[in-house]
Amino acid sequence: SSDLKSFRKENIMLNPKKNEPQIRMVDCGKKLFDLIPKTCFIGESWENSDSTTDGREVDRVGMDAMTEETFNALLETCLNKGKIRDGLLLTIHANFGMRYGDVSKLKFGEIMTADGFRKKVLFSEQKTGKIRNFYINRAVQTAVAVYLSMHPEKTLHDYMIVSESNNKRYETEKYVDENGREKTLRVNGKAVCKLDKDGNKILAPMSHTQEENIIKNTFAEIGVLLKNDSRYKGGEVKYNTHSLRKLYAEKFVSTGETLKEQGKITRDMQMFQYLQADLNHNSLQTTMRYCGKFDREKGIICNHMNLGLEVWENYITEKLT
């Protein structure tokens, strides 16, 4: 079945040995959450399984990068107010480093299968058309699991981030007119909605404006005024969904440096440059994608990042046990 089966709140408990929250799977035959290893949530990581140069400060271009401390405060506020969908949105943005247009198009089936969580997502970026690997670490898995525990009706075909307001948007059927332009199919002036296999309307993904408003509203709730929020004056920082992509970049670099010091990764840029020359690649990026070693080490880094994991674990401990 493609249905995503939830685990009940009583199936989230403390690990008596480590005093940490862990997931106890429901005994219900070959259902989705029975098949997710507990180590996806609590346990060992997957590493063993497969300013200017002269010191002057300059203004950042575009949005500010969000610090991890700020991100955790934002996430904690969402969870404490019961806004689990918003917490899921923030967690995916920060741990995947996706642009908003790509996050909105993610479906549960790209994160999971009928056998449990995937290790990574192969996703074509909307802006570049290029394929990127997004590793599904414990932070993302935990966020998805908690969300699904409260939404057992979700299926693998559903978009992950959708509106929860009364004015829901639905996917509509399209057609291409004689001029090659895509248009919405209408019957008697009304748009024809797409239906799932059970005949239900398919919810459309959340819009960019809705995502931005989630961030602005949550910052307002914790007393942080944004320069890019027209409702307020005196803001000192500019945060939006792209700030989470910048957080991903900074966390990726710092985590990679730590892992290299620990000997858990061995990535050497000079060696990639030698390989670039040998393969006659025009760009270093092409060489790094070409070499499987880079992808393996990226997986190790991403599975160690786990932005927001501690906040989710605290929420499970305090609210769901």
DRENDO-1510 file (C-alpha; in Angstrom, 1 decimal, always signed):
<recs>
REC; n; res; u; v; w
REC; 1; SER; +0.0; +0.0; +0.0 .
REC; 2; SER; +1.2; +3.5; -0.7 .
REC; 3; ASP; -0.6; +4.9; +2.4 .
REC; 4; LEU; +1.7; +6.3; +5.0 .
REC; 5; LYS; +0.8; +4.6; +8.3 .
REC; 6; SER; +1.3; +6.7; +11.4 .
REC; 7; PHE; +2.7; +5.7; +14.7 .
REC; 8; ARG; +0.7; +6.7; +17.7 .
REC; 9; LYS; +1.9; +9.1; +20.4 .
REC; 10; GLU; +2.3; +6.2; +22.9 .
REC; 11; ASN; +4.7; +4.6; +20.5 .
REC; 12; ILE; +7.2; +7.4; +21.1 .
REC; 13; MET; +9.1; +6.7; +24.3 .
REC; 14; LEU; +12.3; +7.2; +26.1 .
REC; 15; ASN; +15.3; +4.9; +25.6 .
REC; 16; PRO; +15.8; +3.7; +29.2 .
REC; 17; LYS; +19.5; +3.2; +28.7 .
REC; 18; LYS; +20.3; +6.5; +27.1 .
REC; 19; ASN; +17.3; +8.6; +28.4 .
REC; 20; GLU; +16.7; +9.7; +24.8 .
REC; 21; PRO; +13.5; +9.6; +22.8 .
REC; 22; GLN; +13.2; +6.8; +20.4 .
REC; 23; ILE; +10.5; +5.5; +18.1 .
REC; 24; ARG; +8.8; +2.2; +18.9 .
REC; 25; MET; +7.2; +0.8; +15.8 .
REC; 26; VAL; +3.6; -0.3; +15.7 .
REC; 27; ASP; +3.1; -4.0; +15.3 .
REC; 28; CYS; +0.8; -4.0; +12.4 .
REC; 29; GLY; +2.3; -6.3; +9.8 .
REC; 30; LYS; +4.3; -5.1; +6.8 .
REC; 31; LYS; +3.4; -1.4; +7.2 .
REC; 32; LEU; +5.5; +1.5; +6.5 .
REC; 33; PHE; +6.7; +2.5; +10.0 .
REC; 34; ASP; +7.4; -1.1; +11.0 .
REC; 35; LEU; +10.1; -1.0; +8.3 .
REC; 36; ILE; +11.9; +2.1; +9.4 .
REC; 37; PRO; +15.0; +1.2; +11.4 .
REC; 38; LYS; +15.0; +2.8; +14.9 .
REC; 39; THR; +18.5; +4.1; +14.1 .
REC; 40; CYS; +16.9; +6.4; +11.6 .
REC; 41; PHE; +15.8; +8.4; +14.6 .
REC; 42; ILE; +18.0; +7.5; +17.6 .
REC; 43; GLY; +21.3; +5.6; +17.2 .
REC; 44; GLU; +24.5; +5.6; +15.4 .
REC; 45; SER; +25.0; +7.7; +12.3 .
REC; 46; TRP; +25.2; +6.3; +8.8 .
REC; 47; GLU; +28.9; +7.0; +8.3 .
REC; 48; ASN; +29.8; +3.3; +8.5 .
REC; 49; SER; +26.9; +2.1; +6.3 .
REC; 50; ASP; +27.4; +3.1; +3.1 .
REC; 51; SER; +34.9; +39.4; +5.0 .
REC; 52; THR; +37.4; +40.5; +2.5 .
REC; 53; THR; +41.1; +39.3; +2.4 .
REC; 54; ASP; +42.3; +42.5; +4.0 .
REC; 55; GLY; +40.0; +42.1; +7.0 .
REC; 56; ARG; +37.4; +44.7; +6.0 .
REC; 57; GLU; +33.8; +43.9; +6.8 .
REC; 58; VAL; +31.4; +44.1; +3.9 .
REC; 59; ASP; +27.6; +44.0; +3.7 .
REC; 60; ARG; +26.1; +40.7; +2.7 .
REC; 61; VAL; +24.4; +40.5; -0.7 .
REC; 62; GLY; +20.8; +39.6; -0.5 .
REC; 63; MET; +19.4; +37.9; +2.6 .
REC; 64; ASP; +21.4; +37.3; +5.7 .
REC; 65; ALA; +22.5; +33.7; +6.6 .
REC; 66; MET; +20.6; +32.4; +9.5 .
REC; 67; THR; +22.6; +31.2; +12.5 .
REC; 68; GLU; +22.0; +27.7; +13.9 .
REC; 69; GLU; +21.0; +29.3; +17.2 .
REC; 70; THR; +18.4; +31.4; +15.5 .
REC; 71; PHE; +17.1; +28.5; +13.5 .
REC; 72; ASN; +16.7; +26.4; +16.6 .
REC; 73; ALA; +14.7; +29.2; +18.3 .
REC; 74; LEU; +12.5; +29.5; +15.2 .
REC; 75; LEU; +11.9; +25.8; +15.1 .
REC; 76; GLU; +11.2; +25.5; +18.8 .
REC; 77; THR; +8.6; +28.3; +18.5 .
REC; 78; CYS; +6.8; +26.4; +15.7 .
REC; 79; LEU; +6.7; +23.1; +17.6 .
REC; 80; ASN; +5.6; +24.7; +20.9 .
REC; 81; LYS; +2.7; +26.4; +19.1 .
REC; 82; GLY; +1.7; +23.1; +17.5 .
REC; 83; LYS; +2.8; +24.2; +14.0 .
REC; 84; ILE; +4.4; +20.9; +13.0 .
REC; 85; ARG; +4.0; +21.5; +9.3 .
REC; 86; ASP; +6.0; +24.7; +9.7 .
REC; 87; GLY; +8.7; +22.9; +11.6 .
REC; 88; LEU; +8.9; +20.3; +8.9 .
REC; 89; LEU; +9.3; +23.0; +6.3 .
REC; 90; LEU; +12.1; +24.7; +8.2 .
REC; 91; THR; +13.9; +21.4; +8.8 .
REC; 92; ILE; +13.8; +20.3; +5.1 .
REC; 93; HIS; +15.0; +23.7; +4.0 .
REC; 94; ALA; +17.9; +23.8; +6.4 .
REC; 95; ASN; +19.1; +20.2; +6.0 .
REC; 96; PHE; +18.7; +19.9; +2.2 .
REC; 97; GLY; +19.8; +23.5; +1.2 .
REC; 98; MET; +17.0; +23.5; -1.3 .
REC; 99; ARG; +15.5; +26.5; -3.0 .
REC; 100; TYR; +11.9; +27.2; -2.1 .
REC; 101; GLY; +10.6; +26.2; -5.5 .
REC; 102; ASP; +12.1; +22.7; -5.0 .
REC; 103; VAL; +10.9; +22.2; -1.4 .
REC; 104; SER; +7.3; +23.0; -2.5 .
REC; 105; LYS; +7.4; +20.3; -5.1 .
REC; 106; LEU; +8.7; +17.5; -2.8 .
REC; 107; LYS; +6.3; +14.6; -2.3 .
REC; 108; PHE; +6.5; +12.0; +0.4 .
REC; 109; GLY; +7.2; +9.3; -2.2 .
REC; 110; GLU; +10.6; +11.1; -2.9 .
REC; 111; ILE; +11.5; +10.8; +0.8 .
REC; 112; MET; +10.1; +7.4; +1.4 .
REC; 113; THR; +9.0; +4.1; -0.2 .
REC; 114; ALA; +6.7; +1.4; +1.1 .
REC; 115; ASP; +9.8; -0.1; +2.8 .
REC; 116; GLY; +10.8; +3.0; +4.8 .
REC; 117; PHE; +13.0; +6.1; +4.3 .
REC; 118; ARG; +15.3; +6.4; +1.3 .
REC; 119; LYS; +18.9; +7.3; +2.0 .
REC; 120; LYS; +18.9; +10.2; -0.4 .
REC; 121; VAL; +16.7; +12.0; -2.9 .
REC; 122; LEU; +17.8; +12.5; -6.5 .
REC; 123; PHE; +16.0; +15.7; -7.5 .
REC; 124; SER; +16.1; +17.9; -10.6 .
REC; 125; GLU; +16.5; +21.5; -9.5 .
REC; 126; GLN; +13.8; +23.8; -10.9 .
REC; 127; LYS; +16.1; +26.7; -11.5 .
REC; 128; THR; +19.1; +24.9; -13.0 .
REC; 129; GLY; +17.6; +21.7; -14.3 .
REC; 130; LYS; +20.6; +19.8; -12.8 .
REC; 131; ILE; +20.3; +16.7; -10.6 .
REC; 132; ARG; +21.4; +17.1; -6.9 .
REC; 133; ASN; +21.6; +14.5; -4.2 .
REC; 134; PHE; +19.8; +15.3; -1.0 .
REC; 135; TYR; +20.7; +13.0; +1.9 .
REC; 136; ILE; +17.8; +12.2; +4.3 .
REC; 137; ASN; +19.4; +12.5; +7.7 .
REC; 138; ARG; +17.9; +11.8; +11.2 .
REC; 139; ALA; +16.7; +15.4; +11.6 .
REC; 140; VAL; +14.6; +15.1; +8.4 .
REC; 141; GLN; +13.4; +11.6; +9.2 .
REC; 142; THR; +12.3; +12.6; +12.7 .
REC; 143; ALA; +10.5; +15.7; +11.5 .
REC; 144; VAL; +8.6; +13.6; +8.8 .
REC; 145; ALA; +7.8; +10.9; +11.3 .
REC; 146; VAL; +6.3; +13.3; +13.9 .
REC; 147; TYR; +4.3; +15.1; +11.1 .
REC; 148; LEU; +2.9; +11.8; +9.8 .
REC; 149; SER; +2.0; +10.6; +13.3 .
REC; 150; MET; -0.5; +13.5; +13.2 .
REC; 151; HIS; -1.6; +13.1; +9.6 .
REC; 152; PRO; -2.2; +9.4; +9.0 .
REC; 153; GLU; -4.3; +10.2; +5.9 .
REC; 154; LYS; -1.2; +11.2; +3.9 .
REC; 155; THR; +0.0; +9.0; +1.0 .
REC; 156; LEU; +3.2; +8.7; -0.9 .
REC; 157; HIS; +1.7; +10.7; -3.7 .
REC; 158; ASP; +1.0; +13.8; -1.5 .
REC; 159; TYR; +3.0; +17.0; -1.5 .
REC; 160; MET; +4.9; +17.3; +1.8 .
REC; 161; ILE; +4.2; +21.0; +2.4 .
REC; 162; VAL; +0.6; +22.1; +1.7 .
REC; 163; SER; -1.7; +24.8; +3.0 .
REC; 164; GLU; -3.6; +23.9; +6.2 .
REC; 165; SER; -6.0; +26.9; +6.0 .
REC; 166; ASN; -9.6; +26.7; +5.0 .
REC; 167; ASN; -8.8; +28.2; +1.6 .
REC; 168; LYS; -7.0; +25.2; +0.3 .
REC; 169; ARG; -5.5; +25.2; -3.2 .
REC; 170; TYR; -5.8; +22.1; -5.4 .
REC; 171; GLU; -3.9; +20.8; -8.4 .
REC; 172; THR; -5.6; +21.4; -11.7 .
REC; 173; GLU; -5.6; +19.6; -15.0 .
REC; 174; LYS; -3.6; +21.4; -17.8 .
REC; 175; TYR; -3.6; +21.4; -21.6 .
REC; 176; VAL; -1.5; +23.0; -24.3 .
REC; 177; ASP; -3.3; +25.3; -26.6 .
REC; 178; GLU; -2.6; +25.9; -30.3 .
REC; 179; ASN; +0.1; +28.4; -29.5 .
REC; 180; GLY; +2.0; +25.9; -27.3 .
REC; 181; ARG; +1.0; +27.6; -24.1 .
REC; 182; GLU; +0.0; +25.6; -21.0 .
REC; 183; LYS; -3.4; +26.5; -19.7 .
REC; 184; THR; -5.8; +25.3; -17.0 .
REC; 185; LEU; -8.5; +23.0; -18.2 .
REC; 186; ARG; -12.0; +24.5; -17.4 .
REC; 187; VAL; -15.5; +23.1; -17.7 .
REC; 188; ASN; -18.3; +25.6; -17.5 .
REC; 189; GLY; -15.8; +28.2; -16.4 .
REC; 190; LYS; -14.6; +26.1; -13.4 .
REC; 191; ALA; -11.1; +24.7; -13.2 .
REC; 192; VAL; -10.9; +20.9; -13.4 .
REC; 193; CYS; -9.1; +19.5; -10.3 .
REC; 194; LYS; -6.7; +16.6; -10.5 .
REC; 195; LEU; -7.9; +13.5; -8.6 .
REC; 196; ASP; -6.0; +10.7; -6.8 .
REC; 197; LYS; -6.8; +7.0; -7.3 .
REC; 198; ASP; -9.6; +7.3; -4.7 .
REC; 199; GLY; -11.2; +10.2; -6.5 .
REC; 200; ASN; -10.1; +12.9; -4.0 .
REC; 201; LYS; -8.8; +16.3; -5.0 .
REC; 202; ILE; -5.0; +16.6; -4.8 .
REC; 203; LEU; -3.8; +19.5; -2.6 .
REC; 204; ALA; -1.5; +21.9; -4.4 .
REC; 205; PRO; +2.0; +22.6; -2.8 .
REC; 206; MET; +2.4; +25.7; -0.7 .
REC; 207; SER; +3.2; +29.0; -2.5 .
REC; 208; HIS; +6.4; +30.9; -2.1 .
REC; 209; THR; +4.4; +33.8; -0.4 .
REC; 210; GLN; +3.0; +31.4; +2.1 .
REC; 211; GLU; +6.4; +30.0; +3.0 .
REC; 212; GLU; +7.9; +33.5; +3.4 .
REC; 213; ASN; +5.0; +34.5; +5.6 .
REC; 214; ILE; +5.6; +31.5; +7.9 .
REC; 215; ILE; +9.1; +32.8; +8.5 .
REC; 216; LYS; +8.1; +36.4; +9.0 .
REC; 217; ASN; +5.3; +35.6; +11.3 .
REC; 218; THR; +7.4; +33.2; +13.4 .
REC; 219; PHE; +10.1; +35.8; +13.8 .
REC; 220; ALA; +7.5; +38.4; +14.8 .
REC; 221; GLU; +6.3; +35.9; +17.5 .
REC; 222; ILE; +9.7; +35.7; +19.1 .
REC; 223; GLY; +10.2; +39.5; +18.9 .
REC; 224; VAL; +12.7; +39.7; +16.0 .
REC; 225; LEU; +11.9; +42.4; +13.5 .
REC; 226; LEU; +13.0; +41.9; +9.9 .
REC; 227; LYS; +14.1; +44.5; +7.4 .
REC; 228; ASN; +12.2; +42.7; +4.7 .
REC; 229; ASP; +8.9; +42.7; +6.7 .
REC; 230; SER; +6.9; +45.7; +5.6 .
REC; 231; ARG; +4.6; +45.5; +8.7 .
REC; 232; TYR; +7.4; +46.7; +11.0 .
REC; 233; LYS; +10.1; +49.3; +11.1 .
REC; 234; GLY; +13.6; +49.1; +12.7 .
REC; 235; GLY; +14.5; +45.7; +11.6 .
REC; 236; GLU; +18.2; +44.9; +11.7 .
REC; 237; VAL; +18.4; +41.6; +9.7 .
REC; 238; LYS; +16.9; +40.2; +6.5 .
REC; 239; TYR; +15.7; +36.5; +6.7 .
REC; 240; ASN; +13.7; +34.5; +4.3 .
REC; 241; THR; +13.7; +30.9; +2.9 .
REC; 242; HIS; +17.0; +31.6; +1.2 .
REC; 243; SER; +18.6; +32.3; +4.6 .
REC; 244; LEU; +18.0; +28.6; +5.4 .
REC; 245; ARG; +19.9; +27.6; +2.2 .
REC; 246; LYS; +22.8; +29.8; +3.4 .
REC; 247; LEU; +22.6; +28.1; +6.9 .
REC; 248; TYR; +22.9; +24.8; +5.1 .
REC; 249; ALA; +26.0; +26.0; +3.3 .
REC; 250; GLU; +27.8; +27.3; +6.4 .
REC; 251; LYS; +26.8; +24.1; +8.4 .
REC; 252; PHE; +28.0; +21.9; +5.6 .
REC; 253; VAL; +31.5; +23.6; +5.6 .
REC; 254; SER; +31.9; +23.6; +9.3 .
REC; 255; THR; +30.8; +20.0; +9.6 .
REC; 256; GLY; +33.1; +18.9; +6.8 .
REC; 257; GLU; +36.0; +20.6; +8.5 .
REC; 258; THR; +35.3; +18.9; +11.8 .
REC; 259; LEU; +34.9; +15.5; +10.1 .
REC; 260; LYS; +38.2; +16.0; +8.2 .
REC; 261; GLU; +40.0; +16.8; +11.5 .
REC; 262; GLN; +38.5; +13.6; +12.9 .
REC; 263; GLY; +39.7; +11.6; +9.9 .
REC; 264; LYS; +36.1; +10.6; +8.9 .
REC; 265; ILE; +36.5; +12.2; +5.5 .
REC; 266; THR; +39.6; +12.7; +3.4 .
REC; 267; ARG; +38.5; +15.1; +0.7 .
REC; 268; ASP; +41.5; +16.9; -0.8 .
REC; 269; MET; +40.7; +19.8; -3.2 .
REC; 270; GLN; +44.2; +19.6; -4.8 .
REC; 271; MET; +43.6; +16.0; -5.8 .
REC; 272; PHE; +40.3; +16.9; -7.4 .
REC; 273; GLN; +42.2; +19.6; -9.4 .
REC; 274; TYR; +44.6; +17.0; -10.6 .
REC; 275; LEU; +41.8; +14.8; -11.6 .
REC; 276; GLN; +40.1; +17.7; -13.4 .
REC; 277; ALA; +43.2; +18.2; -15.5 .
REC; 278; ASP; +43.4; +14.5; -16.3 .
REC; 279; LEU; +39.8; +14.2; -17.4 .
REC; 280; ASN; +39.9; +17.5; -19.3 .
REC; 281; HIS; +36.8; +18.8; -17.5 .
REC; 282; ASN; +36.1; +22.5; -17.9 .
REC; 283; SER; +34.9; +23.0; -14.3 .
REC; 284; LEU; +35.9; +21.5; -11.0 .
REC; 285; GLN; +32.3; +21.0; -10.2 .
REC; 286; THR; +31.9; +18.6; -13.1 .
REC; 287; THR; +34.9; +16.5; -11.8 .
REC; 288; MET; +33.5; +16.4; -8.3 .
REC; 289; ARG; +30.1; +15.2; -9.5 .
REC; 290; TYR; +31.9; +12.7; -11.8 .
REC; 291; CYS; +33.9; +11.2; -8.9 .
REC; 292; GLY; +31.9; +8.9; -6.6 .
REC; 293; LYS; +34.1; +9.7; -3.6 .
REC; 294; PHE; +32.8; +13.2; -3.4 .
REC; 295; ASP; +29.2; +12.0; -3.3 .
REC; 296; ARG; +30.1; +9.4; -0.6 .
REC; 297; GLU; +31.7; +12.1; +1.5 .
REC; 298; LYS; +28.9; +14.5; +1.0 .
REC; 299; GLY; +26.6; +11.8; +2.4 .
REC; 300; ILE; +28.7; +11.5; +5.5 .
REC; 301; ILE; +28.7; +15.3; +6.0 .
REC; 302; CYS; +24.9; +15.7; +5.5 .
REC; 303; ASN; +24.2; +12.8; +7.8 .
REC; 304; HIS; +26.2; +14.5; +10.5 .
REC; 305; MET; +24.6; +17.9; +10.1 .
REC; 306; ASN; +21.1; +17.2; +11.5 .
REC; 307; LEU; +20.1; +20.8; +11.9 .
REC; 308; GLY; +17.2; +20.9; +14.4 .
REC; 309; LEU; +17.4; +17.3; +15.5 .
REC; 310; GLU; +17.9; +18.2; +19.2 .
REC; 311; VAL; +14.8; +20.5; +19.1 .
REC; 312; TRP; +12.7; +17.7; +17.6 .
REC; 313; GLU; +13.9; +15.2; +20.2 .
REC; 314; ASN; +13.1; +17.6; +23.0 .
REC; 315; TYR; +9.6; +18.1; +21.6 .
REC; 316; ILE; +9.1; +14.3; +21.4 .
REC; 317; THR; +10.3; +13.9; +25.0 .
REC; 318; GLU; +8.2; +16.8; +26.5 .
REC; 319; LYS; +5.1; +16.7; +24.4 .
REC; 320; LEU; +4.6; +13.2; +23.0 .
REC; 321; THR; +5.6; +11.0; +26.0 .
</recs>
